[in-house]
Amino acid sequence: MKTSLSILALALPLVMASPLAHAASHSITTFIEEQDLNGDGKVSLAELKAGRQIGFMKADLDENGTLIEVEYVGEYEGRLMLKLSKIADPEKRKEEQQRQMRQAKVRFNVLDSDKSGAIDMTEYMASGVKMFERQDRDKDGFVTDKDRILLEADTKQGKGDDFIAP
């Protein structure tokens, strides 16, 4: 517990100065870009957990320890709108927004594993940890570019993971 609090204390200034920690991406490259809080090019499990804990707290607008759909989806929509502002074509922007928002609602229902209508910290953290474990291909405790290279090689040999991408 003391180690978790220390990591959280170190990560807090980095995360507070950056956008909310993102959902754990299926792409190893994107995962590293979004979850690497200290900019060292790798993501440790402790770093992922710290970012997710802070992200959860930021999204929990009523501070009751759970995220209801409007909190979860609303936080995502805010980040999405920033990304979509870079798409010049209004039709493509609208189409992508609709697609991504449908997917956000699906993700909420998947994360709400006990079907209570809300995501608690345990449910929220579990999804990130599962993605971390899948992406740490060499099982060294870090997700790095080496893991992307290993996944590419495995995929070429027909041994990849259909759920994640390089």
FENTA-V293408 format. One line per field, one symbol per residue. psi: psi as a letter, one per 20 degrees, with the letter a starting at -180 (. if undefined). A space follows every 50 residues. Layout:
psi = ???
This chain:
psi = gggghggghhhghghhirrpprqoqipgghggghinhjkjjqprhhgggg ghgggghhhmhjkjjqorghgghggghghghgghiiohohghggghgggh hghhhggghghmhjkijqprhggghggggggghhimhjkjjqorhhhggg ggggghjjkaoihrq.
